[in-house]
Amino acid sequence: NKAQRRADATNQAGSDDDFVIQGAVGANVVPAPAGNHIAICRGMVAMGTIPVKNFTTKKDEMKPVVRLTWELVNTSHVFKEENGPEPFTISQDYTLSMNKKAKLRKHLESWSGANFTEDQAKKFNIAKVLDRACLVNVVHKPSQSNGNIYANIAAITPVPAGVTVPEPKSPILKFA
């Protein structure tokens, strides 16, 4: 049941060993496959107020940022042999802005299938997206600096009517 999963999994802490870096950072990272995937939002982390590049002035400005993470419930890979197949996850950082041009608002509106009124946008509770299903359109983009392939979210849309959404495997992570 969704409420019980949320209660059991929210803010679970692991051991200190869970934070040991193994191997080279960025080495052998397998990006989520490109295309549309059934996904469930499993994580919301308030990143704090951090420098964000202003696209107009090209200067960094301090902005509040949140990272949302989705589990691609039908798409798995063997990341560690001892764990067997595990679902891919993909994350997106958003400036906490509901301005009409903000990526967060555009993604939330396309996910809901409707444009928000200004009043709805002002009152939107970002935590309400946790444990909600959607379709995530993943695109691959090569890095200009090192040639690595990165998986990015191009769009988020509602799950079509009649499509069964599998249960997620990962717990909800909410850190505010």
N, C-alpha and C positions, 0 to 999 in steps of 0.2 A: 504494500500500500504506500502511496506516494508520501503521505504525511509521516508515516513511521520511518521511511527511508530518510526523509529530511531530518527528522529528530535524531535518528541514530548516527547520521553521517556528518552533520554540521559541526565544523571545527574539531574534527578528530585530530589528535596529535600522534605522530609516530615517534620512534626512538631517535636519538641523536645520530645513529648509524644511517638513517634515511637521508641524511644531508651530506654524506661523504661523496666527493666528486670522484668518479671513476673514469679514467681514460682522459683523452684530450677533449677539451671543451669544443663542442661543435663538430667533432669528428663522427662520422658514420650516422649522422642524423637522417632518418628516413622521413621525408615530407609526406603529409597526407596526400593521397592521390587526387589529381585534378578531377573536377566534375561535381555533380549534385549528390549530396549525401543526406540521409536522414540523420538528424543530430538532436541531442538533448543538452540544454545548457546545464552544466554540472559545476561551474565555478564562477565566483565573483570575488575579485580581490581589489580592494581600494589601494591603489598604488601610492596615494598621497598626492601632494602638490609637487609636481616635477616640471623641469624645463620641457616645453613643447614648442616646436618650430612654427612660427606664424607664416602661413603660405604667402601672405601679402608683403610683409616686411622682411621675411627671411631671417628674422631674429627670434631667439628663444624667449618665451614668456612662461612664467610660472602658472600652471593650470592644474586643477584636480583631475586625476586620471583613474579610470577603473579598467580592469582586465576581465573580460568574460571568456570562459572556456567551454567548448562544446565537445561532447563525446560523439564520434561518428559511429553510431550503434551497429551498423551493418558492415563496417569496414575495419578489418583487423590485420595484424601483422605480428610476426614473432620477433619482438624486440630483444628479449632474453630467452634463450632456449629453455631454461628452467621454469619460466612462467607460461610457456605456450603462447597461442595467439591472444593478443590483447587489442582492444579497440584503439584506433587512432584518436587523438584529441587535437583540437586546433583552438588557438586563442587569438583575441583581438583586443588591443588597447584602445580605449576611447576617452577623449576629453569629456568630462561630465558637463555637456552642453546640449540643450535641446533647441538651439538656434536652428532655423529652417535649413541652413547649409551644413550643419554638423553631421558627421558620419554616423554618430550614435542615433540621432533622430531618423536619418534616412533608413538605417538598418531596422530600427524598431518599427517604423511605419510599414516598410515592406514586409516584415515578419508578421505584423498584425493584419496586413491586407487593407489598411485604411490610413489616410492621412489624419494626423492629430489636429484638434483645434488648439489654439494657443493655451487655453485653459487646461486641456488634457496634457499638453506637453509640460506645463509648469508643475502639474501635480503627479507626474508619472513616477512611480516607485520602481527603480531599476531592479530591486531584489525580486520583483514579481516574475522575472524571466527565468529564475532558477527552476529547474526541473520541467521546463516547457520544451516541447518538441518543435522542430522546424526542418526546413531543407536549407542546407548550407552549400553555396556554390563556391568551390575551392578552385583557385587559379594558381598556376606556378609562375614564379618570377625569378629569373636568375639574378644573383647579386652582381653588380658592376665591379665590385672590388675583388671578389675571390671566385666568382663563377658558381658558388653554391646555389642550389635551387631552394627557394622558399615557397611555402604554401601560404597563400593569403585568401582571406574571405572577400569575395567580390559582391555577394548578395546573400540575403537571408529572406526566405519566404515561408509561408505557412505550409504545413504538410497537406497534400491534397486529400480531399474527402475519400474515405474508403481504404486509405493506406494504413496498415497496421504498423505501429511503432514498437519495436522490441524494447524490453526492459534494459536500462543501462547497467553497466557493470561497475562503474566508478562511483564513489560516494560524492555527495555534494560538498563543495568547499566554499565557505562564505567567510571572508575575512575583511572586516570593515574597520 
